[in-house]
Amino acid sequence: MAASTVATTHRIPPGPRFSPVQMALFRFLPTSSFDSLKFIVDQQAQHGRLTCVEANGIRTYVVSDPELAREILVEKANKFQKAQLLRDSIGSVVGNGLLTSEGDFWKRQRKLAQPAFHFQRIEAYGQVMADETLKVIGTWREGESRDIAQDLMKITLYIVCRTLFSADVSAQADRVGQLMHDILEGAQMVISQSASWLELLTHRIQKRQDAATAEMKALMDEIIQHHRAADKDTGDLLSMLMAARDDDGLPMSDEQLRDEVITLFIAGHETTANAVMWTLYLLSQHPNIEERLMTELAALNGAPPTVRDLQRLPYLEQVVKESLRLYPPAGGATRQPIEDIELGGYVIPKGNNIAISTYAMHRDPALFPDPERFDPERFSPEREAQIPKYAYLPFGAGPRVCIGNVFAMMETRILLATILQRWKLTLAPGQTVRAEQLFTIRPRGGLKMIVIAR
């Protein structure tokens, strides 16, 4: 369905405008017929790095320019807050956690949580990451077709539970995974404003999200109380958060602990699984790159990698960085100006939605030549230094840069090295892989691959 085009004026940037009638008709279209990722990239190519998408009279300013991203995320970070759309989608789940909190309260929480992610602390989790990976891939059988998406979600679920609160959830993995699915499905429906007429009438997705949220909160409350009763540092992130004190010597309340734990649970579960999944897919399509990586991994002599081993695997890091360029787990960031603000020659009114599209920026040929090509050499020391600052933002930037970015990079590389030493993965026949933007960027319908023992 064609949209009329907004002319460039002093008021708003160029971009498509969808009428209420068009938006109503969209609700009758199959969900598979609209590719939101391609839409944003096409808008950038047609209209430039600052566009305005208007639907039902609501404007969203889409930014894919490194300098504008720097202004929003770094230079003028205090002039913006997280978009209300994000709080509407996930706020009931994460409460006042780091993902959604603002102002002085956010600064306090960030300062309290930061020590839990110091390298010396998370270095100890490397063994957990390798062990949980080996546990799952040890069930694979030669030549079988696996939904790698499900397997990797299970691995990262086990890891996040052990590193967050020293819990073995293998018996409850399927149930916890379903809770996460229901929570994120509801969040995505709000973010994409994609509710069908049936959903508007029955609220079935919203009801599932509400029920899953209540069950998840009860589970986290139980875990926190168990830690309180134990009254000792068990080496996990929850123990660190419980021991943290602010400048007044005050700890987090149980409610705040729960909000932060659920935030970290959501942020540390699906995003890393998707990062590993996309990298395995890309390697399966580029055998020369996989061969070079396997030559580097041979230095491990088949042993599970340790955190110290990662220093000896520079090409693995390049591969992961390039995979995150093509398929950044979150796809972007949302903000709202807290006052009218000038941006790129336009005045953005207070409270309007701004979407920084990392996905589109990473595919800008002026920033990354031949952008659709998988080329880990982009991140060799010499070439990486030539990438414009703030053009590559898989973890965001500025004061609200992802608190777990070091953890995530460590986990992604350990999982990949552990899997690839033991199994070669090829794409299952007859499968078309297409990325879709949900709460994260994932392959539509999962990712089926054939596993072959090395």
C-alpha positions as CSV (number, residue, x, y, z in Angstrom):
1,M,0.0,0.0,0.0
2,A,1.5,3.3,-1.1
3,A,1.9,6.1,1.3
4,S,1.8,9.8,0.4
5,T,5.1,11.6,0.9
6,V,5.5,14.5,3.3
7,A,7.2,17.4,1.6
8,T,10.3,18.9,3.2
9,T,9.2,21.9,5.1
10,H,10.5,24.0,8.0
11,R,8.2,22.0,10.3
12,I,9.0,18.3,9.7
13,P,11.6,16.2,7.8
14,P,10.5,14.3,4.7
15,G,9.0,10.9,5.0
16,P,5.8,8.8,4.5
17,R,2.5,9.7,6.0
18,F,-0.2,7.0,6.6
19,S,-3.8,8.1,7.1
20,P,-6.2,6.6,9.6
21,V,-7.9,4.7,6.8
22,Q,-4.6,3.2,5.6
23,M,-3.7,2.2,9.2
24,A,-7.0,0.5,9.6
25,L,-6.5,-1.4,6.4
26,F,-3.1,-2.6,7.6
27,R,-4.8,-4.5,10.3
28,F,-6.3,-6.8,7.8
29,L,-3.0,-7.6,6.1
30,P,-1.0,-10.7,6.9
31,T,1.8,-9.8,9.4
32,S,4.3,-11.4,7.1
33,S,3.5,-8.8,4.3
34,F,5.3,-5.9,5.9
35,D,9.0,-5.8,6.4
36,S,9.7,-3.0,8.9
37,L,13.5,-3.3,8.7
38,K,13.5,-2.9,4.9
39,F,11.0,-0.1,5.2
40,I,13.4,2.0,7.4
41,V,16.4,1.3,5.2
42,D,14.4,2.3,2.1
43,Q,13.2,5.5,3.8
44,Q,16.8,6.4,4.6
45,A,17.9,5.8,1.0
46,Q,14.9,7.8,-0.3
47,H,14.7,10.7,2.2
48,G,18.0,10.8,4.1
49,R,19.2,10.2,7.6
50,L,16.5,12.1,9.3
51,T,13.0,11.2,8.3
52,C,9.5,11.5,9.8
53,V,7.0,8.7,9.6
54,E,3.5,9.9,10.4
55,A,0.7,7.4,11.2
56,N,-2.7,8.3,12.6
57,G,-1.4,11.8,13.3
58,I,1.5,10.5,15.4
59,R,5.0,11.4,14.2
60,T,8.1,9.4,14.7
61,Y,11.4,11.0,13.8
62,V,13.8,8.3,12.5
63,V,17.5,9.0,12.9
64,S,20.3,7.1,11.1
65,D,23.0,9.7,11.2
66,P,26.1,9.3,13.4
67,E,26.3,13.0,14.3
68,L,22.6,13.2,15.2
69,A,22.9,10.0,17.2
70,R,25.9,11.6,19.1
71,E,23.8,14.7,19.9
72,I,20.9,12.6,21.2
73,L,22.8,9.9,23.1
74,V,25.9,11.8,24.3
75,E,26.1,15.5,23.9
76,K,22.5,16.4,24.8
77,A,21.6,13.2,26.6
78,N,20.0,15.2,29.5
79,K,17.6,16.8,27.0
80,F,16.0,13.4,26.2
81,Q,14.3,10.5,28.0
82,K,13.2,7.0,27.0
83,A,10.2,7.1,24.8
84,Q,6.8,6.6,26.4
85,L,6.1,3.9,23.9
86,L,8.9,1.8,25.5
87,R,7.4,2.3,29.0
88,D,4.0,1.4,27.6
89,S,5.3,-1.8,26.1
90,I,7.5,-3.1,28.9
91,G,7.0,-0.8,31.9
92,S,4.6,-3.1,33.7
93,V,7.2,-5.9,33.5
94,V,10.4,-4.1,34.4
95,G,8.9,-1.5,36.7
96,N,11.4,1.2,37.4
97,G,14.5,-0.7,36.3
98,L,17.4,0.7,34.4
99,L,15.7,0.2,31.0
100,T,12.9,2.6,31.8
101,S,13.8,4.8,34.8
102,E,14.9,8.4,34.4
103,G,16.7,11.3,36.1
104,D,18.3,11.1,39.5
105,F,16.7,7.8,40.3
106,W,18.2,6.2,37.2
107,K,21.7,7.7,38.1
108,R,21.5,6.1,41.5
109,Q,20.5,2.7,40.2
110,R,23.2,2.8,37.5
111,K,25.8,3.6,40.1
112,L,24.6,0.8,42.4
113,A,24.5,-1.8,39.6
114,Q,27.8,-0.9,37.8
115,P,30.2,-2.8,40.1
116,A,28.4,-6.0,39.4
117,F,29.6,-5.7,35.8
118,H,33.3,-4.9,36.4
119,F,35.5,-7.2,34.3
120,Q,37.0,-8.8,37.4
121,R,33.6,-9.9,38.5
122,I,32.2,-11.2,35.3
123,E,35.4,-12.9,34.3
124,A,34.5,-15.7,36.7
125,Y,31.3,-16.4,34.6
126,G,33.3,-17.7,31.6
127,Q,33.3,-21.2,32.9
128,V,29.6,-21.1,33.5
129,M,29.1,-20.0,29.9
130,A,31.1,-22.8,28.4
131,D,29.6,-25.4,30.7
132,E,26.0,-24.5,29.9
133,T,26.8,-24.5,26.2
134,L,28.4,-28.0,26.4
135,K,25.3,-29.2,28.3
136,V,22.9,-28.3,25.5
137,I,25.0,-29.1,22.5
138,G,25.9,-32.4,24.0
139,T,22.3,-33.5,23.2
140,W,22.8,-32.9,19.5
141,R,23.1,-35.8,17.1
142,E,25.0,-36.1,13.9
143,G,23.1,-34.9,10.8
144,E,19.9,-33.9,12.6
145,S,18.0,-30.7,11.9
146,R,17.8,-28.3,14.9
147,D,16.0,-25.1,15.5
148,I,19.1,-23.3,16.6
149,A,17.0,-20.4,17.8
150,Q,15.4,-22.6,20.5
151,D,18.7,-24.2,21.5
152,L,20.5,-20.9,21.9
153,M,17.6,-19.4,23.9
154,K,17.9,-22.4,26.2
155,I,21.7,-22.0,26.6
156,T,21.4,-18.2,27.4
157,L,18.5,-18.9,29.7
158,Y,20.6,-21.3,31.7
159,I,23.5,-18.9,31.8
160,V,21.5,-15.8,32.8
161,C,19.9,-17.8,35.7
162,R,23.3,-19.1,37.0
163,T,25.1,-15.8,36.7
164,L,22.2,-13.7,37.9
165,F,21.2,-15.8,40.9
166,S,23.1,-19.1,41.0
167,A,20.0,-21.0,40.0
168,D,19.7,-24.2,37.9
169,V,16.5,-23.8,36.0
170,S,16.9,-26.7,33.6
171,A,13.7,-28.3,35.0
172,Q,11.7,-25.0,34.5
173,A,13.5,-23.9,31.3
174,D,10.5,-24.4,29.0
175,R,8.1,-22.6,31.4
176,V,10.4,-19.6,31.9
177,G,11.0,-19.5,28.1
178,Q,7.3,-19.4,27.5
179,L,6.9,-16.5,30.1
180,M,9.6,-14.6,28.2
181,H,7.9,-15.2,24.9
182,D,4.5,-14.0,26.2
183,I,6.1,-10.9,27.8
184,L,8.0,-9.9,24.7
185,E,5.1,-10.6,22.3
186,G,2.9,-8.2,24.2
187,A,5.7,-5.6,24.3
188,Q,6.3,-5.9,20.5
189,M,2.6,-5.5,19.7
190,V,2.6,-2.1,21.6
191,I,5.9,-0.9,20.0
192,S,4.9,-1.8,16.4
193,Q,1.2,-0.8,17.0
194,S,0.4,-4.0,15.1
195,A,-2.7,-5.2,17.0
196,S,-5.2,-6.9,14.7
197,W,-8.9,-6.3,15.0
198,L,-9.2,-9.7,16.8
199,E,-6.6,-8.6,19.3
200,L,-8.3,-5.3,19.8
201,L,-11.5,-7.1,20.6
202,T,-10.2,-9.9,22.8
203,H,-6.9,-8.5,24.3
204,R,-5.6,-12.1,24.3
205,I,-2.0,-11.1,23.8
206,Q,-2.2,-8.4,26.5
207,K,-3.8,-10.9,28.9
208,R,-1.0,-13.4,28.3
209,Q,1.6,-10.7,28.9
210,D,-0.2,-9.7,32.1
211,A,-0.3,-13.3,33.4
212,A,3.3,-14.0,32.4
213,T,4.4,-10.8,34.1
214,A,2.7,-11.7,37.4
215,E,4.2,-15.2,37.3
216,M,7.7,-13.8,36.5
217,K,7.5,-11.3,39.3
218,A,6.4,-14.0,41.8
219,L,9.3,-16.2,40.7
220,M,11.8,-13.3,41.1
221,D,10.4,-12.4,44.5
222,E,10.9,-16.0,45.7
223,I,14.5,-16.0,44.5
224,I,15.3,-12.7,46.2
225,Q,13.8,-13.9,49.5
226,H,15.9,-17.1,49.2
227,H,19.0,-14.9,48.8
228,R,18.0,-12.7,51.7
229,A,17.6,-15.8,53.9
230,A,21.0,-17.2,52.9
231,D,22.7,-13.9,53.8
232,K,25.9,-14.6,51.9
233,D,27.6,-13.6,48.7
234,T,27.1,-16.6,46.3
235,G,29.2,-14.9,43.6
236,D,26.2,-14.0,41.4
237,L,25.0,-10.7,40.1
238,L,22.0,-10.6,42.5
239,S,24.4,-10.9,45.5
240,M,26.3,-7.9,44.2
241,L,23.1,-5.9,43.7
242,M,21.9,-6.8,47.2
243,A,25.2,-5.7,48.7
244,A,25.4,-2.4,46.9
245,R,24.9,0.8,48.9
246,D,24.2,4.3,47.6
247,D,25.9,7.5,48.8
248,D,23.6,7.6,51.8
249,G,24.4,4.0,52.7
250,L,21.0,2.7,51.6
251,P,20.5,-0.6,49.7
252,M,18.0,-1.3,47.0
253,S,14.5,-2.3,48.1
254,D,13.2,-5.7,47.3
255,E,10.9,-4.2,44.7
256,Q,13.8,-2.4,43.0
257,L,15.9,-5.5,43.1
258,R,13.2,-7.3,41.4
259,D,12.8,-4.6,38.7
260,E,16.6,-4.7,38.0
261,V,16.8,-8.5,38.0
262,I,13.9,-8.8,35.5
263,T,15.5,-6.0,33.4
264,L,18.8,-7.9,33.3
265,F,17.0,-11.2,32.7
266,I,15.3,-9.8,29.6
267,A,18.3,-7.9,28.3
268,G,20.7,-10.8,28.8
269,H,18.7,-13.6,27.5
270,E,17.3,-13.1,24.0
271,T,19.8,-10.6,22.8
272,T,22.8,-12.8,23.2
273,A,21.0,-15.8,21.8
274,N,20.2,-13.8,18.7
275,A,23.8,-12.5,18.3
276,V,25.1,-16.1,18.3
277,M,22.4,-17.3,16.1
278,W,23.0,-14.7,13.4
279,T,26.7,-15.3,13.5
280,L,26.3,-19.0,13.0
281,Y,24.0,-18.3,10.1
282,L,26.4,-15.9,8.5
283,L,29.3,-18.3,8.9
284,S,27.3,-21.1,7.2
285,Q,26.9,-18.8,4.2
286,H,30.5,-17.8,4.0
287,P,32.7,-20.9,4.2
288,N,36.0,-19.0,3.6
289,I,35.4,-16.9,6.6
290,E,34.4,-19.9,8.7
291,E,37.6,-21.7,7.6
292,R,39.8,-18.8,8.7
293,L,38.0,-18.7,12.0
294,M,38.4,-22.4,12.5
295,T,42.1,-22.1,11.9
296,E,42.3,-19.5,14.7
297,L,40.2,-21.7,17.1
298,A,42.5,-24.6,16.5
299,A,44.9,-22.9,19.0
300,L,42.5,-24.0,21.7
301,N,43.2,-27.7,21.0
302,G,39.6,-28.6,21.5
303,A,39.4,-27.2,25.0
304,P,36.5,-25.0,26.1
305,P,37.6,-21.4,25.8
306,T,38.3,-19.4,28.9
307,V,38.0,-15.6,29.2
308,R,41.8,-15.3,29.0
309,D,41.7,-17.4,25.7
310,L,39.6,-14.7,24.1
311,Q,42.7,-12.4,23.9
312,R,44.2,-14.9,21.5
313,L,41.2,-14.9,19.2
314,P,41.2,-11.5,17.5
315,Y,39.5,-12.8,14.3
316,L,36.6,-14.2,16.4
317,E,36.0,-10.7,17.8
318,Q,36.0,-9.3,14.3
319,V,33.5,-11.9,13.2
320,V,31.2,-11.0,16.1
321,K,31.5,-7.3,15.6
322,E,30.6,-7.6,11.9
323,S,27.6,-9.9,12.7
324,L,26.4,-7.3,15.2
325,R,26.7,-4.7,12.5
326,L,24.4,-6.6,10.1
327,Y,22.1,-7.8,12.8
328,P,22.3,-5.6,16.0
329,P,20.2,-7.4,18.6
330,A,18.0,-4.4,19.6
331,G,17.9,-2.6,16.2
332,G,18.0,0.8,17.7
333,A,17.0,3.1,20.6
334,T,14.0,5.3,21.3
335,R,14.0,8.8,22.9
336,Q,11.7,11.7,23.5
337,P,12.8,15.3,24.0
338,I,11.8,16.8,27.3
339,E,11.6,20.2,25.6
340,D,11.4,21.5,22.0
341,I,14.8,20.9,20.5
342,E,16.6,21.6,17.2
343,L,17.9,18.5,15.5
344,G,19.4,18.4,12.0
345,G,17.8,21.7,11.1
346,Y,14.3,20.8,12.3
347,V,12.6,21.6,15.6
348,I,11.4,18.4,17.2
349,P,8.5,19.2,19.6
350,K,8.6,18.1,23.2
351,G,7.3,14.5,23.7
352,N,7.6,13.4,20.1
353,N,9.0,9.9,19.4
354,I,12.6,9.7,18.1
355,A,13.8,6.3,16.8
356,I,17.6,6.0,16.3
357,S,17.8,3.1,13.8
358,T,21.1,1.3,14.4
359,Y,20.0,-1.2,11.8
360,A,19.6,1.4,9.0
361,M,22.8,3.3,10.0
362,H,24.8,0.0,9.9
363,R,23.6,-0.5,6.3
364,D,24.4,3.0,5.1
365,P,26.8,2.6,2.1
366,A,28.4,5.9,2.8
367,L,29.4,4.7,6.3
368,F,30.0,1.0,5.5
369,P,30.9,0.4,1.8
370,D,29.1,-2.6,0.3
371,P,27.0,-2.7,3.5
372,E,25.2,-6.0,2.8
373,R,28.4,-7.9,2.5
374,F,29.6,-9.9,5.6
375,D,33.2,-8.8,5.9
376,P,34.9,-9.2,9.3
377,E,37.9,-7.3,8.0
378,R,35.9,-4.1,8.5
379,F,36.9,-4.6,12.1
380,S,40.6,-5.2,11.7
381,P,42.6,-2.6,13.7
382,E,43.4,-0.5,10.7
383,R,40.0,-0.5,9.1
384,E,38.0,-0.2,12.4
385,A,39.8,3.1,13.1
386,Q,38.4,4.5,9.9
387,I,34.7,3.9,10.9
388,P,33.1,7.2,11.7
389,K,32.5,7.6,15.5
390,Y,28.9,6.8,16.5
391,A,28.3,5.0,13.2
392,Y,28.5,1.6,14.9
393,L,26.3,1.4,17.9
394,P,25.3,-2.2,18.7
395,F,25.2,-1.4,22.4
396,G,24.1,2.3,22.2
397,A,26.3,5.1,23.4
398,G,26.6,7.8,26.1
399,P,25.6,7.6,29.7
400,R,22.9,5.0,28.9
401,V,25.2,2.6,27.0
402,C,24.3,-1.0,27.7
403,I,25.6,-1.8,31.2
404,G,26.2,-5.4,30.1
405,N,28.1,-4.8,26.9
406,V,31.3,-6.4,28.1
407,F,29.4,-9.4,29.5
408,A,27.5,-9.8,26.2
409,M,30.6,-9.7,24.0
410,M,32.3,-12.2,26.3
411,E,29.4,-14.6,26.3
412,T,28.8,-14.4,22.6
413,R,32.4,-15.3,21.8
414,I,32.6,-18.1,24.4
415,L,29.4,-19.7,23.0
416,L,30.6,-19.5,19.4
417,A,34.0,-20.9,20.2
418,T,32.5,-23.7,22.2
419,I,30.0,-24.7,19.6
420,L,32.2,-24.3,16.5
421,Q,35.0,-26.5,17.8
422,R,32.5,-29.4,18.0
423,W,29.9,-28.8,15.3
424,K,29.6,-27.5,11.8
425,L,26.2,-26.0,11.1
426,T,24.7,-25.7,7.6
427,L,21.3,-24.1,6.7
428,A,18.5,-26.7,6.4
429,P,17.3,-27.1,2.8
430,G,14.4,-25.2,1.6
431,Q,14.6,-22.5,4.2
432,T,14.3,-18.8,3.5
433,V,15.9,-16.7,6.2
434,R,14.4,-13.3,6.8
435,A,15.1,-10.9,9.7
436,E,12.1,-9.4,11.5
437,Q,12.0,-6.7,14.0
438,L,10.2,-7.8,17.1
439,F,11.5,-6.6,20.5
440,T,14.8,-7.8,19.1
441,I,15.9,-8.7,15.6
442,R,15.4,-12.4,15.0
443,P,14.9,-14.8,12.1
444,R,11.2,-15.1,11.3
445,G,10.0,-18.6,12.3
446,G,13.3,-19.6,13.9
447,L,16.5,-20.9,12.2
448,K,16.7,-24.6,11.3
449,M,20.2,-25.9,10.7
450,I,21.8,-29.3,10.1
451,V,24.5,-30.1,12.8
452,I,27.5,-32.1,11.6
453,A,30.2,-33.3,14.1
454,R,33.7,-32.0,13.4
